[in-house]
Amino acid sequence: MKTKSRLKKKILKSLGAKVKYFRNIKGISQEALAFQIGVDRTYIGAIEQGLRSPSIYCLFVLANALDTSLKELVDITLD
């Protein structure tokens, strides 16, 4: 069970890093991104910190707002 939990944490941390990366490339704040997709700024912060597991719908709208594809957003590697 611990292995599954560690894997989930790694995946969410990697996803959060990708969201932050694309957000920074676009040059927008967490607040601006949150407004654009209709969520609270704290939700974006929690995703970027790897604390939340966004739905597929949320990932889709995030990718669109960040001008990237869903595939690119979720294409993560685990070290």
C-alpha positions in Angstrom: 0.0 0.0 0.0 2.9 2.4 0.7 4.2 2.0 -2.8 0.9 2.9 -4.3 0.8 6.1 -2.1 4.3 7.1 -3.0 3.6 6.6 -6.7 0.5 8.7 -6.5 2.5 11.5 -4.8 5.2 11.4 -7.5 2.6 11.5 -10.2 0.7 14.4 -8.7 4.0 16.3 -8.0 5.1 15.8 -11.6 1.7 16.9 -12.9 1.8 20.0 -10.7 5.3 20.9 -12.0 4.0 20.6 -15.6 1.0 22.9 -14.8 3.4 25.5 -13.2 5.8 25.2 -16.1 3.2 25.9 -18.8 1.6 28.6 -16.7 5.0 30.4 -16.3 5.7 30.0 -20.0 2.4 31.7 -20.7 3.3 34.4 -18.2 0.0 34.3 -16.2 -0.6 34.1 -12.5 -2.4 31.3 -10.6 -5.3 33.7 -10.1 -5.6 34.5 -13.9 -5.5 30.8 -14.8 -8.0 30.0 -12.1 -10.4 32.7 -13.4 -10.0 31.5 -17.0 -11.0 27.9 -16.1 -13.6 28.8 -13.4 -11.9 27.5 -10.3 -10.4 29.1 -7.2 -6.8 30.2 -7.1 -6.1 27.9 -4.2 -7.1 25.0 -6.3 -4.5 25.8 -8.9 -1.9 26.2 -6.1 -2.9 22.8 -4.7 -2.5 21.2 -8.1 0.9 22.8 -8.6 2.0 21.5 -5.2 0.8 18.0 -5.9 -1.9 18.1 -3.3 -5.0 17.7 -5.6 -5.8 15.2 -8.2 -7.8 17.1 -10.9 -10.5 15.4 -12.9 -10.0 14.7 -16.6 -12.3 17.6 -17.4 -10.2 19.9 -15.3 -7.0 18.7 -17.0 -8.6 19.3 -20.4 -9.6 22.9 -19.6 -6.2 23.5 -18.0 -4.4 22.3 -21.1 -6.6 24.5 -23.3 -6.0 27.5 -21.1 -2.3 26.9 -21.1 -2.2 26.6 -24.9 -1.0 23.0 -24.8 -2.5 19.6 -25.5 -3.9 17.3 -22.8 -1.3 14.7 -24.0 1.6 17.2 -23.4 0.2 18.2 -20.0 0.0 14.7 -18.7 3.1 13.3 -20.4 5.2 12.9 -17.2 8.2 10.9 -16.3 8.9 9.5 -12.9 12.5 9.4 -11.7 
